[in-house]
Amino acid sequence: DWQLFFAPDGQLARMEYMDKGPQGDATFTSIYSDWKKIGAIQYPYANKVLMGGQPFMESSVTDAKVNVAIADDAFEKPTN
């Protein structure tokens, strides 16, 4: 099962799903917060992941951009 939970303003607040953890199947919960506007979209700058209801991982974004140009040489295969 994959469940999505939305805040009253329509933003994705969290999602819950089953996945494999270090000790087998576990319920994972991703909690999204600190939403900021980037161009025409909203993006969650903070994410907390719970595994089996216990803290597992926390992350935050310091900067995000949309449609940034990437130089062609970034896609070249390394020579070694």
Biopython code that builds the backbone (N, CA, C, O; Angstrom):
import numpy as np
from Bio.PDB.StructureBuilder import StructureBuilder

atoms = [
    (1, "ASP", "N", (0.831, -1.193, 0.000)),
    (1, "ASP", "CA", (0.000, 0.000, 0.000)),
    (1, "ASP", "C", (0.866, 1.243, 0.000)),
    (1, "ASP", "O", (1.965, 1.257, 0.553)),
    (2, "TRP", "N", (0.351, 2.286, -0.629)),
    (2, "TRP", "CA", (1.019, 3.576, -0.662)),
    (2, "TRP", "C", (-0.046, 4.601, -0.342)),
    (2, "TRP", "O", (-1.007, 4.755, -1.096)),
    (3, "GLN", "N", (0.112, 5.303, 0.763)),
    (3, "GLN", "CA", (-0.882, 6.280, 1.183)),
    (3, "GLN", "C", (-0.285, 7.679, 1.131)),
    (3, "GLN", "O", (0.843, 7.905, 1.569)),
    (4, "LEU", "N", (-1.059, 8.615, 0.589)),
    (4, "LEU", "CA", (-0.657, 10.020, 0.527)),
    (4, "LEU", "C", (-1.557, 10.824, 1.453)),
    (4, "LEU", "O", (-2.767, 10.602, 1.494)),
    (5, "PHE", "N", (-0.968, 11.758, 2.197)),
    (5, "PHE", "CA", (-1.711, 12.610, 3.122)),
    (5, "PHE", "C", (-1.432, 14.065, 2.755)),
    (5, "PHE", "O", (-0.278, 14.469, 2.612)),
    (6, "PHE", "N", (-2.503, 14.845, 2.604)),
    (6, "PHE", "CA", (-2.374, 16.228, 2.173)),
    (6, "PHE", "C", (-2.761, 17.191, 3.286)),
    (6, "PHE", "O", (-3.648, 16.905, 4.090)),
    (7, "ALA", "N", (-2.086, 18.337, 3.324)),
    (7, "ALA", "CA", (-2.417, 19.403, 4.267)),
    (7, "ALA", "C", (-3.673, 20.122, 3.772)),
    (7, "ALA", "O", (-4.052, 19.960, 2.612)),
    (8, "PRO", "N", (-4.324, 20.914, 4.628)),
    (8, "PRO", "CA", (-5.532, 21.638, 4.206)),
    (8, "PRO", "C", (-5.318, 22.537, 2.985)),
    (8, "PRO", "O", (-6.256, 22.779, 2.227)),
    (9, "ASP", "N", (-4.074, 23.041, 2.785)),
    (9, "ASP", "CA", (-3.818, 23.907, 1.633)),
    (9, "ASP", "C", (-3.538, 23.115, 0.352)),
    (9, "ASP", "O", (-3.281, 23.708, -0.696)),
    (10, "GLY", "N", (-3.587, 21.776, 0.430)),
    (10, "GLY", "CA", (-3.406, 20.946, -0.750)),
    (10, "GLY", "C", (-2.000, 20.424, -0.942)),
    (10, "GLY", "O", (-1.776, 19.598, -1.828)),
    (11, "GLN", "N", (-1.031, 20.879, -0.136)),
    (11, "GLN", "CA", (0.338, 20.394, -0.269)),
    (11, "GLN", "C", (0.462, 18.982, 0.294)),
    (11, "GLN", "O", (-0.237, 18.606, 1.235)),
    (12, "LEU", "N", (1.366, 18.209, -0.304)),
    (12, "LEU", "CA", (1.640, 16.870, 0.200)),
    (12, "LEU", "C", (2.303, 17.004, 1.567)),
    (12, "LEU", "O", (3.368, 17.611, 1.679)),
    (13, "ALA", "N", (1.690, 16.450, 2.598)),
    (13, "ALA", "CA", (2.232, 16.532, 3.958)),
    (13, "ALA", "C", (3.109, 15.328, 4.276)),
    (13, "ALA", "O", (4.174, 15.473, 4.877)),
    (14, "ARG", "N", (2.664, 14.135, 3.873)),
    (14, "ARG", "CA", (3.460, 12.937, 4.118)),
    (14, "ARG", "C", (2.949, 11.795, 3.240)),
    (14, "ARG", "O", (1.855, 11.848, 2.678)),
    (15, "MET", "N", (3.780, 10.767, 3.148)),
    (15, "MET", "CA", (3.356, 9.547, 2.480)),
    (15, "MET", "C", (3.867, 8.364, 3.279)),
    (15, "MET", "O", (4.926, 8.429, 3.903)),
    (16, "GLU", "N", (3.100, 7.283, 3.251)),
    (16, "GLU", "CA", (3.470, 6.065, 3.955)),
    (16, "GLU", "C", (3.443, 4.906, 2.972)),
    (16, "GLU", "O", (2.567, 4.816, 2.112)),
    (17, "TYR", "N", (4.427, 4.016, 3.122)),
    (17, "TYR", "CA", (4.546, 2.878, 2.223)),
    (17, "TYR", "C", (5.357, 1.776, 2.903)),
    (17, "TYR", "O", (6.089, 2.027, 3.860)),
    (18, "MET", "N", (5.217, 0.564, 2.397)),
    (18, "MET", "CA", (6.001, -0.573, 2.885)),
    (18, "MET", "C", (7.227, -0.735, 2.007)),
    (18, "MET", "O", (7.155, -0.587, 0.787)),
    (19, "ASP", "N", (8.355, -1.039, 2.637)),
    (19, "ASP", "CA", (9.596, -1.272, 1.905)),
    (19, "ASP", "C", (10.476, -2.171, 2.761)),
    (19, "ASP", "O", (10.120, -2.505, 3.891)),
    (20, "LYS", "N", (11.598, -2.552, 2.232)),
    (20, "LYS", "CA", (12.536, -3.384, 2.986)),
    (20, "LYS", "C", (13.461, -2.488, 3.799)),
    (20, "LYS", "O", (14.098, -1.586, 3.254)),
    (21, "GLY", "N", (13.533, -2.737, 5.087)),
    (21, "GLY", "CA", (14.463, -2.056, 5.970)),
    (21, "GLY", "C", (15.612, -2.985, 6.307)),
    (21, "GLY", "O", (15.673, -4.101, 5.791)),
    (22, "PRO", "N", (16.525, -2.549, 7.163)),
    (22, "PRO", "CA", (17.672, -3.390, 7.531)),
    (22, "PRO", "C", (17.267, -4.726, 8.157)),
    (22, "PRO", "O", (18.024, -5.694, 8.085)),
    (23, "GLN", "N", (16.085, -4.788, 8.769)),
    (23, "GLN", "CA", (15.647, -6.013, 9.428)),
    (23, "GLN", "C", (14.397, -6.600, 8.779)),
    (23, "GLN", "O", (13.620, -7.297, 9.432)),
    (24, "GLY", "N", (14.207, -6.316, 7.495)),
    (24, "GLY", "CA", (13.059, -6.862, 6.774)),
    (24, "GLY", "C", (12.036, -5.793, 6.439)),
    (24, "GLY", "O", (12.340, -4.600, 6.441)),
    (25, "ASP", "N", (10.808, -6.239, 6.150)),
    (25, "ASP", "CA", (9.741, -5.320, 5.766)),
    (25, "ASP", "C", (9.456, -4.318, 6.884)),
    (25, "ASP", "O", (9.446, -4.667, 8.065)),
    (26, "ALA", "N", (9.226, -3.068, 6.486)),
    (26, "ALA", "CA", (8.945, -2.012, 7.461)),
    (26, "ALA", "C", (8.055, -0.955, 6.828)),
    (26, "ALA", "O", (8.030, -0.803, 5.607)),
    (27, "THR", "N", (7.331, -0.231, 7.656)),
    (27, "THR", "CA", (6.532, 0.898, 7.195)),
    (27, "THR", "C", (7.414, 2.144, 7.225)),
    (27, "THR", "O", (7.993, 2.488, 8.256)),
    (28, "PHE", "N", (7.503, 2.809, 6.085)),
    (28, "PHE", "CA", (8.260, 4.051, 5.977)),
    (28, "PHE", "C", (7.282, 5.211, 5.884)),
    (28, "PHE", "O", (6.253, 5.109, 5.215)),
    (29, "THR", "N", (7.598, 6.308, 6.548)),
    (29, "THR", "CA", (6.803, 7.531, 6.487)),
    (29, "THR", "C", (7.726, 8.671, 6.100)),
    (29, "THR", "O", (8.696, 8.946, 6.805)),
    (30, "SER", "N", (7.440, 9.335, 4.996)),
    (30, "SER", "CA", (8.184, 10.532, 4.576)),
    (30, "SER", "C", (7.323, 11.740, 4.889)),
    (30, "SER", "O", (6.191, 11.846, 4.418)),
    (31, "ILE", "N", (7.870, 12.661, 5.696)),
    (31, "ILE", "CA", (7.145, 13.866, 6.118)),
    (31, "ILE", "C", (7.797, 15.065, 5.437)),
    (31, "ILE", "O", (8.995, 15.298, 5.594)),
    (32, "TYR", "N", (7.011, 15.820, 4.686)),
    (32, "TYR", "CA", (7.510, 16.960, 3.919)),
    (32, "TYR", "C", (7.096, 18.266, 4.585)),
    (32, "TYR", "O", (5.957, 18.415, 5.028)),
    (33, "SER", "N", (8.046, 19.224, 4.651)),
    (33, "SER", "CA", (7.727, 20.521, 5.255)),
    (33, "SER", "C", (8.636, 21.604, 4.669)),
    (33, "SER", "O", (9.450, 21.339, 3.784)),
    (34, "ASP", "N", (8.485, 22.800, 5.170)),
    (34, "ASP", "CA", (9.246, 23.973, 4.730)),
    (34, "ASP", "C", (9.128, 24.172, 3.216)),
    (34, "ASP", "O", (10.130, 24.309, 2.515)),
    (35, "TRP", "N", (7.892, 24.185, 2.731)),
    (35, "TRP", "CA", (7.627, 24.354, 1.309)),
    (35, "TRP", "C", (7.973, 25.775, 0.884)),
    (35, "TRP", "O", (7.602, 26.741, 1.551)),
    (36, "LYS", "N", (8.689, 25.893, -0.234)),
    (36, "LYS", "CA", (9.045, 27.205, -0.784)),
    (36, "LYS", "C", (8.788, 27.201, -2.286)),
    (36, "LYS", "O", (8.861, 26.168, -2.951)),
    (37, "LYS", "N", (8.490, 28.370, -2.786)),
    (37, "LYS", "CA", (8.224, 28.521, -4.215)),
    (37, "LYS", "C", (9.544, 28.593, -4.975)),
    (37, "LYS", "O", (10.445, 29.353, -4.621)),
    (38, "ILE", "N", (9.635, 27.778, -6.033)),
    (38, "ILE", "CA", (10.776, 27.805, -6.953)),
    (38, "ILE", "C", (10.188, 27.985, -8.339)),
    (38, "ILE", "O", (9.635, 27.044, -8.909)),
    (39, "GLY", "N", (10.299, 29.159, -8.873)),
    (39, "GLY", "CA", (9.659, 29.421, -10.158)),
    (39, "GLY", "C", (8.163, 29.252, -10.020)),
    (39, "GLY", "O", (7.533, 29.902, -9.186)),
    (40, "ALA", "N", (7.588, 28.377, -10.837)),
    (40, "ALA", "CA", (6.141, 28.171, -10.829)),
    (40, "ALA", "C", (5.699, 27.007, -9.938)),
    (40, "ALA", "O", (4.507, 26.706, -9.871)),
    (41, "ILE", "N", (6.637, 26.351, -9.257)),
    (41, "ILE", "CA", (6.270, 25.190, -8.430)),
    (41, "ILE", "C", (6.606, 25.424, -6.955)),
    (41, "ILE", "O", (7.404, 26.298, -6.617)),
    (42, "GLN", "N", (5.989, 24.636, -6.095)),
    (42, "GLN", "CA", (6.313, 24.596, -4.669)),
    (42, "GLN", "C", (7.162, 23.351, -4.431)),
    (42, "GLN", "O", (6.901, 22.299, -5.015)),
    (43, "TYR", "N", (8.184, 23.467, -3.567)),
    (43, "TYR", "CA", (9.083, 22.346, -3.305)),
    (43, "TYR", "C", (9.353, 22.241, -1.809)),
    (43, "TYR", "O", (9.584, 23.257, -1.154)),
    (44, "PRO", "N", (9.329, 21.018, -1.253)),
    (44, "PRO", "CA", (9.590, 20.859, 0.178)),
    (44, "PRO", "C", (11.092, 20.905, 0.467)),
    (44, "PRO", "O", (11.841, 20.057, -0.018)),
    (45, "TYR", "N", (11.532, 21.879, 1.245)),
    (45, "TYR", "CA", (12.945, 22.021, 1.568)),
    (45, "TYR", "C", (13.355, 21.126, 2.739)),
    (45, "TYR", "O", (14.549, 21.001, 3.013)),
    (46, "ALA", "N", (12.414, 20.508, 3.429)),
    (46, "ALA", "CA", (12.734, 19.608, 4.537)),
    (46, "ALA", "C", (11.986, 18.290, 4.371)),
    (46, "ALA", "O", (10.832, 18.260, 3.945)),
    (47, "ASN", "N", (12.674, 17.198, 4.720)),
    (47, "ASN", "CA", (12.089, 15.858, 4.625)),
    (47, "ASN", "C", (12.595, 15.046, 5.808)),
    (47, "ASN", "O", (13.795, 14.988, 6.074)),
    (48, "LYS", "N", (11.675, 14.430, 6.502)),
    (48, "LYS", "CA", (12.021, 13.533, 7.608)),
    (48, "LYS", "C", (11.436, 12.173, 7.272)),
    (48, "LYS", "O", (10.272, 12.068, 6.885)),
    (49, "VAL", "N", (12.251, 11.124, 7.420)),
    (49, "VAL", "CA", (11.798, 9.763, 7.139)),
    (49, "VAL", "C", (11.779, 8.974, 8.441)),
    (49, "VAL", "O", (12.760, 8.942, 9.185)),
    (50, "LEU", "N", (10.648, 8.343, 8.695)),
    (50, "LEU", "CA", (10.504, 7.453, 9.843)),
    (50, "LEU", "C", (10.449, 6.021, 9.322)),
    (50, "LEU", "O", (9.854, 5.766, 8.275)),
    (51, "MET", "N", (11.052, 5.101, 10.031)),
    (51, "MET", "CA", (10.964, 3.690, 9.690)),
    (51, "MET", "C", (10.383, 2.984, 10.905)),
    (51, "MET", "O", (10.978, 2.986, 11.983)),
    (52, "GLY", "N", (9.229, 2.389, 10.722)),
    (52, "GLY", "CA", (8.554, 1.750, 11.841)),
    (52, "GLY", "C", (8.185, 2.740, 12.932)),
    (52, "GLY", "O", (8.131, 2.383, 14.109)),
    (53, "GLY", "N", (7.927, 3.997, 12.537)),
    (53, "GLY", "CA", (7.549, 5.027, 13.491)),
    (53, "GLY", "C", (8.714, 5.682, 14.215)),
    (53, "GLY", "O", (8.510, 6.595, 15.015)),
    (54, "GLN", "N", (9.949, 5.224, 13.941)),
    (54, "GLN", "CA", (11.140, 5.773, 14.597)),
    (54, "GLN", "C", (11.951, 6.605, 13.604)),
    (54, "GLN", "O", (11.983, 6.275, 12.419)),
    (55, "PRO", "N", (12.615, 7.690, 14.065)),
    (55, "PRO", "CA", (13.438, 8.503, 13.161)),
    (55, "PRO", "C", (14.479, 7.650, 12.439)),
    (55, "PRO", "O", (15.166, 6.836, 13.056)),
    (56, "PHE", "N", (14.586, 7.846, 11.134)),
    (56, "PHE", "CA", (15.516, 7.079, 10.308)),
    (56, "PHE", "C", (16.476, 8.008, 9.561)),
    (56, "PHE", "O", (17.678, 7.750, 9.506)),
    (57, "MET", "N", (15.940, 9.087, 8.989)),
    (57, "MET", "CA", (16.758, 10.002, 8.208)),
    (57, "MET", "C", (16.089, 11.366, 8.165)),
    (57, "MET", "O", (14.862, 11.470, 8.174)),
    (58, "GLU", "N", (16.903, 12.405, 8.120)),
    (58, "GLU", "CA", (16.396, 13.757, 7.976)),
    (58, "GLU", "C", (17.253, 14.481, 6.946)),
    (58, "GLU", "O", (18.474, 14.330, 6.933)),
    (59, "SER", "N", (16.618, 15.263, 6.089)),
    (59, "SER", "CA", (17.372, 16.009, 5.085)),
    (59, "SER", "C", (16.759, 17.387, 4.891)),
    (59, "SER", "O", (15.590, 17.627, 5.195)),
    (60, "SER", "N", (17.594, 18.284, 4.374)),
    (60, "SER", "CA", (17.095, 19.628, 4.053)),
    (60, "SER", "C", (17.798, 20.134, 2.805)),
    (60, "SER", "O", (18.946, 19.782, 2.534)),
    (61, "VAL", "N", (17.104, 20.950, 2.063)),
    (61, "VAL", "CA", (17.622, 21.552, 0.836)),
    (61, "VAL", "C", (18.018, 22.979, 1.158)),
    (61, "VAL", "O", (17.258, 23.707, 1.795)),
    (62, "THR", "N", (19.194, 23.381, 0.724)),
    (62, "THR", "CA", (19.628, 24.761, 0.958)),
    (62, "THR", "C", (19.362, 25.653, -0.250)),
    (62, "THR", "O", (19.196, 26.864, -0.107)),
    (63, "ASP", "N", (19.321, 25.053, -1.444)),
    (63, "ASP", "CA", (19.066, 25.839, -2.651)),
    (63, "ASP", "C", (18.518, 24.905, -3.730)),
    (63, "ASP", "O", (18.974, 23.769, -3.864)),
    (64, "ALA", "N", (17.559, 25.377, -4.482)),
    (64, "ALA", "CA", (16.988, 24.596, -5.579)),
    (64, "ALA", "C", (16.670, 25.533, -6.736)),
    (64, "ALA", "O", (16.243, 26.669, -6.533)),
    (65, "LYS", "N", (16.883, 25.045, -7.939)),
    (65, "LYS", "CA", (16.609, 25.822, -9.144)),
    (65, "LYS", "C", (15.927, 24.914, -10.154)),
    (65, "LYS", "O", (16.139, 23.702, -10.142)),
    (66, "VAL", "N", (15.117, 25.483, -11.020)),
    (66, "VAL", "CA", (14.469, 24.708, -12.078)),
    (66, "VAL", "C", (15.059, 25.075, -13.424)),
    (66, "VAL", "O", (15.460, 26.215, -13.656)),
    (67, "ASN", "N", (15.105, 24.089, -14.309)),
    (67, "ASN", "CA", (15.556, 24.278, -15.691)),
    (67, "ASN", "C", (16.931, 24.927, -15.800)),
    (67, "ASN", "O", (17.133, 25.844, -16.597)),
    (68, "VAL", "N", (17.871, 24.449, -14.998)),
    (68, "VAL", "CA", (19.244, 24.957, -15.055)),
    (68, "VAL", "C", (19.953, 24.316, -16.241)),
    (68, "VAL", "O", (19.860, 23.105, -16.438)),
    (69, "ALA", "N", (20.658, 25.115, -17.030)),
    (69, "ALA", "CA", (21.390, 24.592, -18.181)),
    (69, "ALA", "C", (22.553, 23.724, -17.698)),
    (69, "ALA", "O", (23.256, 24.084, -16.753)),
    (70, "ILE", "N", (22.746, 22.578, -18.356)),
    (70, "ILE", "CA", (23.843, 21.668, -18.030)),
    (70, "ILE", "C", (24.728, 21.576, -19.259)),
    (70, "ILE", "O", (24.252, 21.315, -20.364)),
    (71, "ALA", "N", (26.023, 21.795, -19.056)),
    (71, "ALA", "CA", (26.969, 21.760, -20.167)),
    (71, "ALA", "C", (27.020, 20.362, -20.776)),
    (71, "ALA", "O", (26.886, 19.370, -20.059)),
    (72, "ASP", "N", (27.211, 20.274, -22.083)),
    (72, "ASP", "CA", (27.243, 18.988, -22.788)),
    (72, "ASP", "C", (28.315, 18.060, -22.244)),
    (72, "ASP", "O", (28.107, 16.848, -22.194)),
    (73, "ASP", "N", (29.479, 18.611, -21.826)),
    (73, "ASP", "CA", (30.560, 17.746, -21.352)),
    (73, "ASP", "C", (30.228, 17.027, -20.037)),
    (73, "ASP", "O", (30.939, 16.101, -19.648)),
    (74, "ALA", "N", (29.175, 17.435, -19.363)),
    (74, "ALA", "CA", (28.753, 16.746, -18.141)),
    (74, "ALA", "C", (28.233, 15.342, -18.461)),
    (74, "ALA", "O", (28.151, 14.499, -17.567)),
    (75, "PHE", "N", (27.885, 15.084, -19.713)),
    (75, "PHE", "CA", (27.338, 13.795, -20.113)),
    (75, "PHE", "C", (28.361, 12.910, -20.821)),
    (75, "PHE", "O", (28.016, 11.828, -21.297)),
    (76, "GLU", "N", (29.629, 13.364, -20.896)),
    (76, "GLU", "CA", (30.661, 12.568, -21.557)),
    (76, "GLU", "C", (31.087, 11.413, -20.653)),
    (76, "GLU", "O", (31.171, 11.558, -19.434)),
    (77, "LYS", "N", (31.351, 10.274, -21.270)),
    (77, "LYS", "CA", (31.800, 9.100, -20.540)),
    (77, "LYS", "C", (33.247, 9.328, -20.080)),
    (77, "LYS", "O", (34.083, 9.776, -20.864)),
    (78, "PRO", "N", (33.540, 9.020, -18.815)),
    (78, "PRO", "CA", (34.922, 9.189, -18.327)),
    (78, "PRO", "C", (35.885, 8.323, -19.141)),
    (78, "PRO", "O", (35.509, 7.256, -19.626)),
    (79, "THR", "N", (37.108, 8.779, -19.287)),
    (79, "THR", "CA", (38.101, 8.055, -20.099)),
    (79, "THR", "C", (38.759, 6.911, -19.354)),
    (79, "THR", "O", (39.331, 6.031, -19.997)),
    (80, "ASN", "N", (38.709, 6.879, -18.049)),
    (80, "ASN", "CA", (39.384, 5.791, -17.307)),
    (80, "ASN", "C", (38.439, 4.693, -16.935)),
    (80, "ASN", "O", (38.846, 3.712, -16.312)),
]
sb = StructureBuilder()
sb.init_structure("model")
sb.init_model(0)
sb.init_chain("A")
sb.init_seg("    ")
for serial, (resi, resn, name, xyz) in enumerate(atoms, 1):
    if name == "N":
        sb.init_residue(resn, " ", resi, " ")
    sb.init_atom(name, np.array(xyz, "f"), 0.0, 1.0, " ", f" {name:<3s}", serial, name[0])
structure = sb.get_structure()
